[in-house]
Amino acid sequence: MKAYYHARAREYDDWIHGLGLYADRERPGWEKELSALERTLQSLPPARTLDVAAGSGYFTRFLPGHVVAFDQSANMIAVASERETAAEYVVGDAFELPFED
């Protein structure tokens, strides 16, 4: 699984936008649902948040406050970092979080 996400990092958001391999998929109501999710995330009060499995950071960018993007794939974290989606970026295993309680 780790290798799959590592290899797909640069094209990962194609699914969200219906591009590339996903261009022919019909997704009735998707844009409306995506917009609602973005608004919901943005409406949360600012907080210190750990986004586990942040991936490309697509949804991470909507979280208000100090956000740490955490993912097992260095390539996913690189994409998220390039997009400046969080305050911090960490590569690691969710089963062995490298953070204090």
Secondary structure, DSSP 8 states (H G I E B T S, - for coil): -HHHHHHHGGGTTHHHHT-GGGTT---TTHHHHHHHHHHHHHHS--EEEEEET-TTSTTGGG--EEEEEEES-HHHHHHHHHTT-SSEEEE--GGG--S--
